[in-house]
């Protein structure tokens, strides 16, 4: 009631009635005074009303989004293959592909890969919404920006979202950082002698491989265990994991194929990743596939997409390798039984894939019985096959298992399995470099991609002039021989084909593309020996490559 209204009312009433109206006016204006002194008004009332509605909305959202009690999926009982187990895996495969748990995303990488946040330290943070293309990790700070092209958001401890470098949000294992962070991957690529054409070639082949995947998740025709393993390694080398929007289903279908394959085999071959577990080629297939499964597990333990029985399948595969290692540290094979522990023959070529599987097992941090002893034995074996020339393998060039083909395979093992004998390694590097200079490698003459695959990694590990000399040769040959669709032209080989290529009989196109892709990923997939450092909480691991 305003003062002029009060005066009018007083004029229309008796004296006593006017007194009563005056008291009412004082009481009302006293309330208005308090309200105005508090800043009250119609705008304030509106704001308060909206605040109440907002609080109610937040409460409803939190209540509806709170975790519900959902029974865990039925786990597969570890044990023999076939029968109901195969059916259970098929059901879990469908569950894994179509009912994946939503990932807590760390960032959208250059290739739209999502890595989940599995660290307990991050449990108080909300899941991040998808970042638009170009997003990455920034430097963080209280409102920092990434040193890239786009803006960043900082939440103190480096929760920086922007095309920047890695520091912040989550501490990825060191072996995954250079392949998984776009800024770091680009830096490593250029730093180590790669270029944009190398990255473009990798991406083209990954798209081509996706088109070549079989309906059951495998790749290849006659050696599907090994070829599927190689394809998975190519994807994982570019950090294309089960969490990847572009290739997540492709990767997980390949993984499930290998798991089903191992589960179908019956004793004494149960757990072997091969459709012909008693043949000689199964030793190559199992080593390659186990290597891929080990890298898969290293990613999966950071992820949220369920892969039932992955750990059990991988551990069983590694134990097969450990238990069938020969006493001198090598591996061999024999038709009818696959792995041959007791024969007189030793096979440096097949040994290469077995030790890479053991190396992947050490990266996982799993405590697998006999793993450390097996690694020590294989190191001793590799040293024992070095020749007076400095190479590793047979001294006759007419042999499949000769030092011209397999020196790189032995060197890589000595460089990455443990400390390694520097004198032996340097002698082997000199042999390799001298041979490359005397007979430059070309696609159209004696192109043994199996040999190139190992030489690339061994010389990369060495770095310096040896790496530069090889990088100048192989990179050009690979890039100029890629087809427009991501596959590769047929290479020209001589009379002596590098040992191990028989594992890819009938699967040459995919085999060739995978080896070339793995070579082009070397710039960022592996850490050089000099870059290795102790990983917090992973002292039981071998040096990360």
VEXDREN-2710 file (C-alpha; in Angstrom, 1 decimal):
% VEXDREN-2710
k/r/px/py/pz
1/UNK/0.0/0.0/0.0
2/UNK/1.5/3.4/-1.0
3/UNK/1.3/6.6/1.0
4/UNK/-1.2/8.4/-1.3
5/UNK/-3.5/5.5/-1.2
6/UNK/-3.4/5.6/2.6
7/UNK/-4.2/9.3/2.7
8/UNK/-7.3/8.7/0.5
9/UNK/-8.5/5.9/2.8
10/UNK/-8.1/8.2/5.8
11/UNK/-10.3/10.9/4.2
12/UNK/-13.1/8.4/3.6
13/UNK/-13.2/7.0/7.2
14/UNK/-13.7/8.1/10.8
15/UNK/-10.9/9.1/13.1
16/UNK/-10.9/5.7/14.9
17/UNK/-10.9/3.9/11.6
18/UNK/-8.1/6.2/10.3
19/UNK/-6.0/5.3/13.3
20/UNK/-6.4/1.6/12.6
21/UNK/-5.5/2.2/9.0
22/UNK/-2.4/4.1/10.0
23/UNK/-1.2/1.2/12.2
24/UNK/-1.8/-1.2/9.3
25/UNK/0.2/1.1/7.0
26/UNK/3.1/1.3/9.4
27/UNK/3.2/-2.5/9.7
28/UNK/3.2/-3.0/5.9
29/UNK/5.8/-0.3/5.1
30/UNK/8.0/-1.7/7.9
31/UNK/8.1/-5.1/6.0
32/UNK/8.7/-3.4/2.7
33/UNK/11.6/-1.5/4.2
34/UNK/13.3/-4.6/5.4
35/UNK/12.8/-6.2/2.0
36/UNK/14.2/-3.3/0.1
37/UNK/17.1/-3.0/2.5
38/UNK/17.9/-6.6/1.6
39/UNK/17.9/-5.7/-2.2
40/UNK/14.5/-7.2/-2.7
41/UNK/12.4/-6.6/-5.8
42/UNK/10.6/-8.4/-8.6
43/UNK/13.9/-9.4/-10.2
44/UNK/15.1/-10.9/-7.0
45/UNK/12.0/-12.9/-6.6
46/UNK/12.4/-14.2/-10.2
47/UNK/16.0/-15.2/-9.6
48/UNK/15.1/-17.0/-6.4
49/UNK/12.3/-18.9/-8.1
50/UNK/14.6/-20.0/-10.9
51/UNK/17.3/-21.1/-8.4
52/UNK/14.7/-23.3/-6.7
53/UNK/13.7/-24.9/-10.0
54/UNK/17.4/-25.4/-10.9
55/UNK/18.1/-27.2/-7.6
56/UNK/15.1/-29.5/-8.1
57/UNK/16.3/-30.3/-11.7
58/UNK/19.8/-31.1/-10.5
59/UNK/18.4/-33.4/-7.8
60/UNK/16.2/-35.3/-10.4
61/UNK/19.2/-35.7/-12.8
62/UNK/21.5/-37.0/-10.0
63/UNK/18.8/-39.3/-8.7
64/UNK/18.0/-40.7/-12.2
65/UNK/21.7/-41.1/-13.1
66/UNK/22.8/-42.8/-9.9
67/UNK/24.4/-46.2/-10.3
68/UNK/21.8/-49.0/-10.3
69/UNK/22.5/-52.4/-8.9
70/UNK/23.2/-54.4/-12.1
71/UNK/24.3/-58.0/-11.7
72/UNK/27.7/-58.7/-13.3
73/UNK/27.8/-60.6/-16.5
74/UNK/28.2/-64.3/-16.2
75/UNK/31.9/-65.2/-16.4
76/UNK/33.3/-68.0/-18.5
77/UNK/34.8/-70.8/-16.4
78/UNK/38.4/-71.3/-17.3
79/UNK/39.0/-74.7/-18.8
80/UNK/38.9/-76.8/-21.9
81/UNK/37.5/-75.6/-25.2
82/UNK/34.5/-76.5/-27.4
83/UNK/30.9/-77.3/-26.4
84/UNK/29.2/-75.0/-24.0
85/UNK/32.3/-73.0/-23.5
86/UNK/32.3/-72.0/-27.1
87/UNK/28.6/-71.0/-26.9
88/UNK/29.3/-69.0/-23.7
89/UNK/32.1/-67.1/-25.5
90/UNK/29.8/-66.4/-28.4
91/UNK/27.3/-64.9/-26.0
92/UNK/29.9/-62.8/-24.3
93/UNK/31.2/-61.7/-27.7
94/UNK/27.8/-60.4/-28.6
95/UNK/27.6/-58.7/-25.2
96/UNK/31.0/-57.1/-25.6
97/UNK/30.3/-55.8/-29.1
98/UNK/26.7/-54.6/-28.6
99/UNK/26.4/-53.8/-24.9
100/UNK/29.8/-52.2/-24.2
101/UNK/30.0/-50.1/-21.0
102/UNK/30.3/-46.4/-21.7
103/UNK/33.9/-45.3/-21.5
104/UNK/35.1/-42.5/-19.3
105/UNK/36.8/-40.6/-22.0
106/UNK/40.1/-38.9/-21.5
107/UNK/40.4/-37.3/-24.9
108/UNK/39.5/-37.7/-28.5
109/UNK/42.8/-38.3/-30.3
110/UNK/43.8/-37.5/-33.8
111/UNK/42.2/-40.6/-35.1
112/UNK/39.1/-40.3/-32.8
113/UNK/40.5/-42.9/-30.4
114/UNK/39.0/-42.7/-26.9
115/UNK/41.1/-43.9/-24.0
116/UNK/39.2/-44.5/-20.8
117/UNK/40.1/-43.2/-17.4
118/UNK/40.6/-46.2/-15.2
119/UNK/42.8/-44.7/-12.6
120/UNK/41.4/-44.6/-9.1
121/UNK/42.8/-41.1/-8.8
122/UNK/40.3/-39.9/-11.3
123/UNK/37.2/-41.4/-9.7
124/UNK/36.1/-38.0/-8.4
125/UNK/36.0/-36.5/-11.9
126/UNK/32.9/-36.6/-14.1
127/UNK/33.2/-38.3/-17.5
128/UNK/34.2/-35.8/-20.2
129/UNK/31.9/-35.3/-23.1
130/UNK/33.3/-35.9/-26.5
131/UNK/35.7/-33.2/-27.7
132/UNK/35.4/-32.0/-31.3
133/UNK/38.0/-33.1/-33.8
134/UNK/41.4/-31.6/-33.1
135/UNK/41.0/-32.0/-29.3
136/UNK/43.8/-33.4/-27.2
137/UNK/45.6/-32.8/-23.9
138/UNK/46.7/-29.3/-23.0
139/UNK/49.2/-28.3/-20.4
140/UNK/46.5/-27.7/-17.8
141/UNK/47.0/-25.3/-15.0
142/UNK/44.1/-23.3/-13.6
143/UNK/42.9/-22.2/-17.1
144/UNK/45.7/-23.1/-19.4
145/UNK/45.7/-23.8/-23.1
146/UNK/47.5/-26.5/-25.0
147/UNK/50.4/-25.4/-27.1
148/UNK/48.6/-26.4/-30.2
149/UNK/46.0/-24.8/-32.4
150/UNK/43.0/-24.8/-30.2
151/UNK/41.9/-23.5/-26.8
152/UNK/42.3/-25.5/-23.6
153/UNK/40.4/-25.9/-20.4
154/UNK/42.4/-26.3/-17.2
155/UNK/41.3/-27.8/-13.9
156/UNK/44.4/-27.4/-11.9
157/UNK/46.3/-30.8/-12.1
158/UNK/46.6/-30.5/-15.9
159/UNK/43.1/-31.4/-16.9
160/UNK/43.9/-29.4/-20.1
161/UNK/41.7/-30.1/-23.1
162/UNK/43.2/-28.7/-26.3
163/UNK/45.6/-29.8/-29.0
164/UNK/48.6/-29.8/-26.7
165/UNK/51.1/-32.1/-25.1
166/UNK/50.4/-34.8/-22.7
167/UNK/51.1/-33.5/-19.2
168/UNK/48.1/-33.8/-16.9
169/UNK/44.9/-35.7/-16.7
170/UNK/46.1/-39.2/-16.5
171/UNK/49.4/-41.0/-16.2
172/UNK/49.4/-43.4/-19.1
173/UNK/52.1/-46.1/-19.0
174/UNK/55.2/-44.8/-20.7
175/UNK/55.0/-47.4/-23.5
176/UNK/51.6/-46.1/-24.6
177/UNK/52.2/-42.4/-24.5
178/UNK/54.0/-41.9/-27.8
179/UNK/51.6/-43.9/-29.8
180/UNK/48.4/-42.7/-28.1
181/UNK/48.8/-38.9/-27.8
182/UNK/48.6/-37.1/-31.1
183/UNK/51.0/-34.3/-30.3
184/UNK/53.5/-36.8/-28.9
185/UNK/53.0/-39.1/-31.8
186/UNK/53.7/-36.3/-34.3
187/UNK/56.7/-35.2/-32.3
188/UNK/58.2/-38.7/-32.2
189/UNK/57.4/-39.2/-35.9
190/UNK/59.4/-36.1/-37.0
191/UNK/62.1/-36.5/-34.4
192/UNK/62.9/-40.1/-35.5
193/UNK/63.0/-39.4/-39.2
194/UNK/59.3/-40.0/-40.2
195/UNK/57.0/-37.6/-42.0
196/UNK/53.4/-36.9/-42.8
197/UNK/53.4/-39.4/-45.6
198/UNK/54.3/-42.2/-43.2
199/UNK/51.3/-41.4/-41.0
200/UNK/49.0/-41.1/-44.0
201/UNK/50.2/-44.5/-45.3
202/UNK/49.4/-46.1/-41.9
203/UNK/45.9/-44.7/-41.8
204/UNK/45.2/-45.9/-45.4
205/UNK/46.3/-49.5/-44.5
206/UNK/44.1/-49.5/-41.4
207/UNK/41.1/-48.5/-43.4
208/UNK/41.9/-51.2/-46.0
209/UNK/42.4/-53.9/-43.3
210/UNK/39.0/-53.1/-41.9
211/UNK/37.5/-53.9/-45.3
212/UNK/39.4/-57.2/-45.4
213/UNK/38.2/-58.5/-42.1
214/UNK/36.2/-61.8/-42.3
215/UNK/32.7/-62.1/-41.0
216/UNK/33.9/-64.1/-38.0
217/UNK/36.4/-61.4/-37.0
218/UNK/39.5/-63.0/-38.4
219/UNK/41.8/-62.0/-41.2
220/UNK/43.4/-64.2/-43.8
221/UNK/42.6/-67.6/-45.2
222/UNK/44.9/-70.4/-44.3
223/UNK/46.8/-69.1/-41.3
224/UNK/44.1/-67.0/-39.7
225/UNK/45.5/-67.2/-36.1
226/UNK/48.8/-65.6/-37.2
227/UNK/47.4/-63.2/-39.7
228/UNK/44.7/-62.0/-37.3
229/UNK/47.5/-61.4/-34.7
230/UNK/49.4/-59.3/-37.2
231/UNK/46.4/-57.2/-38.1
232/UNK/45.7/-56.5/-34.4
233/UNK/49.3/-55.5/-33.8
234/UNK/49.0/-53.0/-36.7
235/UNK/45.9/-51.5/-35.1
236/UNK/47.3/-51.4/-31.6
237/UNK/50.5/-49.8/-32.9
238/UNK/48.4/-46.8/-33.8
239/UNK/46.5/-46.9/-30.5
240/UNK/43.4/-48.3/-32.2
241/UNK/42.0/-50.1/-29.2
242/UNK/38.6/-51.7/-28.3
243/UNK/37.6/-48.1/-27.2
244/UNK/38.2/-46.6/-30.6
245/UNK/35.1/-45.3/-32.4
246/UNK/36.6/-45.9/-35.8
247/UNK/38.0/-49.4/-35.2
248/UNK/36.8/-50.5/-31.8
249/UNK/34.4/-53.1/-33.1
250/UNK/37.0/-54.2/-35.7
251/UNK/39.6/-54.8/-33.0
252/UNK/37.4/-56.5/-30.5
253/UNK/36.0/-58.9/-33.1
254/UNK/39.6/-59.9/-33.9
255/UNK/40.3/-60.5/-30.3
256/UNK/37.2/-62.6/-29.8
257/UNK/38.1/-64.7/-32.8
258/UNK/41.4/-65.6/-31.3
259/UNK/39.9/-66.4/-27.9
260/UNK/37.3/-68.6/-29.5
261/UNK/40.0/-70.3/-31.6
262/UNK/42.0/-71.1/-28.6
263/UNK/39.0/-72.4/-26.7
264/UNK/37.9/-74.7/-29.4
265/UNK/41.2/-76.6/-29.5
266/UNK/41.3/-79.7/-27.3
267/UNK/44.1/-81.2/-25.3
268/UNK/47.0/-81.3/-25.9
269/UNK/46.5/-78.3/-28.1
270/UNK/43.9/-76.4/-26.0
271/UNK/44.8/-72.7/-25.7
272/UNK/46.8/-72.5/-29.0
273/UNK/45.8/-69.8/-31.4
274/UNK/45.7/-71.8/-34.5
275/UNK/43.2/-73.8/-36.6
276/UNK/45.9/-76.4/-37.2
277/UNK/47.6/-76.6/-33.8
278/UNK/49.6/-79.7/-34.5
279/UNK/51.3/-78.3/-37.6
280/UNK/54.7/-76.5/-37.8
281/UNK/53.1/-73.2/-38.7
282/UNK/51.0/-73.2/-35.5
283/UNK/54.2/-72.2/-33.6
284/UNK/54.4/-69.0/-35.6
285/UNK/50.7/-68.4/-35.3
286/UNK/50.6/-68.9/-31.6
287/UNK/53.6/-66.7/-31.0
288/UNK/52.2/-63.8/-33.1
289/UNK/48.7/-64.1/-31.7
290/UNK/50.0/-64.2/-28.1
291/UNK/52.0/-61.1/-28.7
292/UNK/48.9/-59.3/-30.0
293/UNK/46.8/-60.5/-27.0
294/UNK/49.5/-59.2/-24.6
295/UNK/49.4/-55.8/-26.1
296/UNK/45.6/-56.0/-26.1
297/UNK/45.6/-56.7/-22.4
298/UNK/47.9/-53.8/-21.6
299/UNK/45.2/-51.5/-23.2
300/UNK/42.2/-53.4/-21.8
301/UNK/43.2/-53.0/-18.2
302/UNK/42.9/-49.2/-18.8
303/UNK/39.6/-49.6/-20.5
304/UNK/35.9/-50.0/-19.7
305/UNK/34.8/-52.1/-22.6
306/UNK/34.4/-55.7/-21.2
307/UNK/36.4/-58.5/-22.8
308/UNK/35.4/-61.6/-20.9
309/UNK/38.2/-64.1/-20.3
310/UNK/40.9/-62.0/-22.0
311/UNK/43.3/-62.4/-19.2
312/UNK/42.8/-66.1/-18.8
313/UNK/43.2/-66.7/-22.5
314/UNK/46.4/-64.7/-22.7
315/UNK/48.0/-66.2/-19.6
316/UNK/47.2/-69.7/-20.9
317/UNK/48.8/-68.8/-24.2
318/UNK/52.0/-67.5/-22.5
319/UNK/52.2/-70.5/-20.3
320/UNK/52.2/-72.7/-23.4
321/UNK/55.2/-70.8/-24.8
322/UNK/57.0/-71.0/-21.5
323/UNK/56.3/-74.7/-20.9
324/UNK/57.4/-75.6/-24.4
325/UNK/60.6/-73.7/-24.5
326/UNK/63.7/-75.9/-24.9
327/UNK/66.2/-76.1/-22.1
328/UNK/68.7/-74.0/-24.1
329/UNK/66.2/-71.1/-24.4
330/UNK/65.1/-71.7/-28.0
331/UNK/61.9/-73.0/-29.6
332/UNK/61.5/-75.5/-32.3
333/UNK/58.6/-77.2/-34.1
334/UNK/57.7/-80.6/-35.6
335/UNK/54.9/-81.6/-37.8
336/UNK/52.2/-83.5/-35.9
337/UNK/53.0/-82.0/-32.5
338/UNK/53.6/-78.3/-33.2
339/UNK/56.1/-77.2/-30.6
340/UNK/59.0/-79.6/-30.2
341/UNK/60.8/-79.2/-26.9
342/UNK/63.2/-82.1/-27.3
343/UNK/64.5/-82.1/-30.9
344/UNK/68.1/-81.3/-31.7
345/UNK/67.1/-78.5/-34.0
346/UNK/66.8/-74.9/-32.8
347/UNK/64.9/-72.2/-34.7
348/UNK/65.9/-68.6/-34.5
349/UNK/63.0/-67.4/-36.6
350/UNK/60.2/-69.0/-34.6
351/UNK/62.0/-68.0/-31.4
352/UNK/61.6/-64.3/-32.5
353/UNK/57.8/-64.4/-32.2
354/UNK/57.9/-66.4/-28.9
355/UNK/60.1/-63.8/-27.1
356/UNK/58.0/-61.0/-28.4
357/UNK/55.0/-62.6/-26.7
358/UNK/57.0/-63.0/-23.5
359/UNK/58.0/-59.3/-23.8
360/UNK/54.4/-58.3/-24.1
361/UNK/53.6/-60.4/-21.0
362/UNK/56.2/-58.5/-19.0
363/UNK/54.6/-55.2/-20.1
364/UNK/51.3/-56.3/-18.6
365/UNK/52.7/-56.6/-15.1
366/UNK/50.9/-60.0/-14.7
367/UNK/52.7/-62.5/-12.4
368/UNK/53.0/-65.5/-14.7
369/UNK/55.0/-68.5/-13.4
370/UNK/58.3/-69.1/-15.1
371/UNK/58.2/-65.8/-17.2
372/UNK/61.4/-64.3/-15.9
373/UNK/63.3/-67.6/-16.2
374/UNK/62.1/-68.0/-19.8
375/UNK/63.3/-64.5/-20.7
376/UNK/66.8/-65.2/-19.2
377/UNK/67.1/-68.4/-21.1
378/UNK/66.1/-66.9/-24.5
379/UNK/68.7/-64.2/-24.0
380/UNK/71.4/-66.8/-23.5
381/UNK/70.2/-68.6/-26.6
382/UNK/70.3/-65.5/-28.7
383/UNK/73.9/-64.8/-27.7
384/UNK/74.9/-68.3/-28.5
385/UNK/74.0/-68.0/-32.2
386/UNK/76.2/-65.0/-33.0
387/UNK/78.9/-65.8/-35.5
388/UNK/82.4/-64.5/-35.8
389/UNK/81.2/-62.1/-38.5
390/UNK/79.0/-60.4/-35.9
391/UNK/75.7/-61.6/-37.4
392/UNK/73.2/-64.1/-35.8
393/UNK/72.2/-67.3/-37.5
394/UNK/73.7/-69.7/-39.9
395/UNK/76.9/-68.7/-41.8
396/UNK/75.7/-70.2/-45.1
397/UNK/73.7/-67.7/-47.1
398/UNK/71.9/-70.6/-48.8
399/UNK/70.2/-71.5/-45.5
400/UNK/66.9/-70.1/-44.6
401/UNK/68.0/-69.4/-41.0
402/UNK/71.1/-67.4/-41.9
403/UNK/72.6/-64.3/-40.4
404/UNK/71.7/-62.1/-43.4
405/UNK/68.0/-62.8/-42.7
406/UNK/67.8/-63.1/-39.0
407/UNK/70.4/-60.8/-37.4
408/UNK/67.8/-58.2/-36.7
409/UNK/65.6/-60.7/-35.0
410/UNK/68.3/-61.7/-32.5
411/UNK/69.4/-58.1/-32.0
412/UNK/65.9/-56.9/-31.1
413/UNK/65.7/-59.6/-28.5
414/UNK/69.0/-58.7/-26.9
415/UNK/68.1/-55.0/-27.0
416/UNK/64.7/-55.2/-25.4
417/UNK/64.5/-58.3/-23.2
418/UNK/67.0/-57.2/-20.6
419/UNK/70.2/-55.3/-20.2
420/UNK/71.9/-56.9/-23.2
421/UNK/75.6/-57.3/-23.9
422/UNK/76.7/-54.0/-25.5
423/UNK/79.7/-55.6/-27.2
424/UNK/77.6/-58.3/-28.9
425/UNK/74.9/-55.8/-29.9
426/UNK/77.3/-53.3/-31.4
427/UNK/79.1/-56.1/-33.3
428/UNK/75.7/-57.3/-34.7
429/UNK/74.8/-53.7/-35.7
430/UNK/78.0/-53.3/-37.6
431/UNK/77.4/-56.5/-39.5
432/UNK/73.9/-55.3/-40.4
433/UNK/74.9/-51.8/-41.5
434/UNK/77.8/-53.1/-43.5
435/UNK/75.5/-55.5/-45.4
436/UNK/72.9/-52.7/-46.0
437/UNK/75.6/-50.5/-47.5
438/UNK/77.1/-53.2/-49.6
439/UNK/73.7/-54.3/-50.9
440/UNK/71.1/-51.6/-50.6
441/UNK/67.6/-53.0/-50.1
442/UNK/65.0/-52.4/-52.8
443/UNK/61.4/-53.5/-53.3
444/UNK/62.2/-55.0/-56.7
445/UNK/65.2/-57.2/-55.8
446/UNK/65.5/-59.5/-52.8
447/UNK/62.9/-57.7/-50.7
448/UNK/62.4/-59.8/-47.6
449/UNK/59.8/-57.9/-45.6
450/UNK/60.2/-60.4/-42.7
451/UNK/63.8/-59.4/-42.5
452/UNK/63.0/-55.7/-42.9
453/UNK/60.5/-55.9/-40.1
454/UNK/63.2/-57.0/-37.6
455/UNK/66.0/-54.8/-39.1
456/UNK/63.8/-51.8/-38.8
457/UNK/63.2/-52.3/-35.1
458/UNK/66.8/-53.3/-34.2
459/UNK/68.3/-50.3/-36.0
460/UNK/65.7/-47.9/-34.6
461/UNK/66.7/-49.1/-31.2
462/UNK/70.3/-48.3/-31.9
463/UNK/69.6/-44.9/-33.4
464/UNK/72.2/-42.5/-34.7
465/UNK/73.9/-43.1/-38.1
466/UNK/72.9/-46.8/-38.3
467/UNK/69.3/-45.9/-38.0
468/UNK/69.6/-43.0/-40.4
469/UNK/71.2/-45.2/-43.1
470/UNK/68.4/-47.7/-42.9
471/UNK/65.6/-45.2/-42.6
472/UNK/66.7/-43.5/-45.8
473/UNK/66.4/-46.8/-47.6
474/UNK/63.3/-48.6/-46.3
475/UNK/61.0/-45.7/-45.8
476/UNK/61.2/-44.6/-49.5
477/UNK/60.7/-48.2/-50.7
478/UNK/57.6/-48.8/-48.6
479/UNK/55.9/-45.4/-49.3
480/UNK/56.5/-45.6/-53.1
481/UNK/55.1/-49.2/-53.3
482/UNK/51.8/-48.6/-51.5
483/UNK/48.7/-48.8/-53.6
484/UNK/46.0/-46.1/-53.5
485/UNK/43.7/-48.3/-51.4
486/UNK/46.2/-48.9/-48.6
487/UNK/47.5/-52.3/-49.8
488/UNK/51.0/-52.9/-51.2
489/UNK/52.4/-54.0/-54.5
490/UNK/53.9/-57.5/-54.7
491/UNK/57.6/-57.4/-53.7
492/UNK/60.3/-59.2/-55.6
493/UNK/62.1/-61.9/-53.6
494/UNK/65.1/-64.0/-54.4
495/UNK/65.7/-67.7/-54.1
496/UNK/66.1/-67.6/-50.4
497/UNK/63.0/-66.2/-48.7
498/UNK/63.3/-65.1/-45.1
499/UNK/62.3/-67.8/-42.7
500/UNK/58.9/-67.5/-41.2
501/UNK/57.1/-66.2/-44.3
502/UNK/55.5/-69.6/-44.7
503/UNK/53.2/-68.7/-41.8
504/UNK/51.4/-66.4/-44.2
505/UNK/51.0/-68.8/-47.1
506/UNK/47.8/-67.8/-48.9
507/UNK/47.5/-64.6/-47.0
508/UNK/50.2/-62.6/-48.7
509/UNK/48.4/-59.3/-49.2
510/UNK/47.4/-58.9/-45.6
511/UNK/50.7/-60.2/-44.3
512/UNK/52.6/-57.7/-46.5
513/UNK/50.5/-54.8/-45.5
514/UNK/50.8/-55.6/-41.8
515/UNK/54.6/-55.8/-41.9
516/UNK/54.9/-52.5/-43.8
517/UNK/52.5/-50.8/-41.3
518/UNK/54.4/-52.1/-38.3
519/UNK/57.6/-50.7/-39.8
520/UNK/56.0/-47.3/-40.4
521/UNK/54.7/-47.2/-36.8
522/UNK/58.1/-47.8/-35.4
523/UNK/58.7/-44.0/-35.1
524/UNK/56.3/-43.7/-32.2
525/UNK/55.3/-47.2/-31.2
526/UNK/58.6/-48.1/-29.6
527/UNK/60.8/-46.3/-27.1
528/UNK/64.5/-46.3/-27.9
529/UNK/66.8/-48.0/-25.4
530/UNK/68.1/-44.5/-24.4
531/UNK/64.6/-43.2/-23.7
532/UNK/63.7/-45.9/-21.3
533/UNK/63.0/-44.9/-17.7
534/UNK/61.7/-46.6/-14.6
535/UNK/58.0/-46.8/-14.5
536/UNK/56.4/-46.1/-11.1
537/UNK/55.0/-49.2/-9.7
538/UNK/56.2/-51.4/-12.6
539/UNK/59.6/-52.4/-11.4
540/UNK/58.9/-56.0/-12.3
541/UNK/58.6/-55.0/-16.0
542/UNK/61.4/-55.3/-18.5
543/UNK/62.6/-52.1/-20.1
544/UNK/59.7/-50.7/-22.1
545/UNK/60.4/-50.6/-25.8
END
